[in-house]
Amino acid sequence: MSNIDIETMNKNYTQKRLSEQLADVPQELKAQAVEAFEYEGTEEYDKAIDTGLKILEQDNSTAVEEVKILVARLFPKLLRMDIETENQNYQNDVEKYYGFLDSVPMNEVMQEYLVETLIRLCELMDNKWYRPLFAEFVRHIDEKEYLSEEKYQDTLKSAYASMESFNYYDDVKINSLMKGYLQTCYRRAYTMKDEKLESVKNSMMIEALTNEWYVCQYYSGNEEVFAYIQETYPHSYELMADLVEAMKEDVQAAADEILNKLLPYAAPGTTIDQLRIAMQHSYEENEKTSHKPKVIYGGKGTYMRNGSKIGRNDPCPCGSGKKYKQCCGKNL
């Protein structure tokens, strides 16, 4: 069979699928709908969206549901392209997006595409010029209450916390220990639950508990830092509020509870007193060698790590003196 025959077959198949997809679209709008989908195929997202919006101006019923989905699906791609290419079209395109969201029922499908948009745009905050625009975008979504489904509220909170991370990263009033802890809180709340590998989850839990214990050592005498974070970075503070309340009540009891949670990850035979001594040594060494955390961009946001990822043959962060694979990482 020739290449021409294969191309013809593929084209016919695509046209057949498209015809079935647009079966409910009124006849007088069908040609425009086909054109919108063809623009998507050539990655002319602006033209596809504009054509789709013209259709919706004429008919916004369930008959053109496929056109609504097309527009919802393409807006995150268009906005991301605007930001990456800095083509000066972002503000105009985001206003179109707002108008589209106002014009359609925000059912679960539409909310899913909006969540995708939030995630795609959140990944682009390494562009400093875009950060204020992203903050404006998140506030608009929040104020309009487009994301009414409870399961999508975490995405909105994650976006706020991710925005704050870029600000406190450069905030000289917060030291590297607290920055690392705040990012650990972020990972624990929004990243850990999506991690499929149990070994990675365990490693993240060790890091989280270790940082929590460090914070307990740091708390006394530095209460004003926590009050400052609460006032300046409320969404990030919310992620550590439970620990702060526990420390206010009894900081030593809070630290001991964390040690008990960390003990199962330590090498077999390790006593709670041995772990406490090792952790204290680790904390003191961390204070001596602390440095600015590294910013890392993830699929659902941003997090920082104090130093590089722990290697299997690296010294265990608990301070035992053993290799990580022979201590806290033994069962990972």
Disulfide bonds with the S-S distance in Angstrom:
none
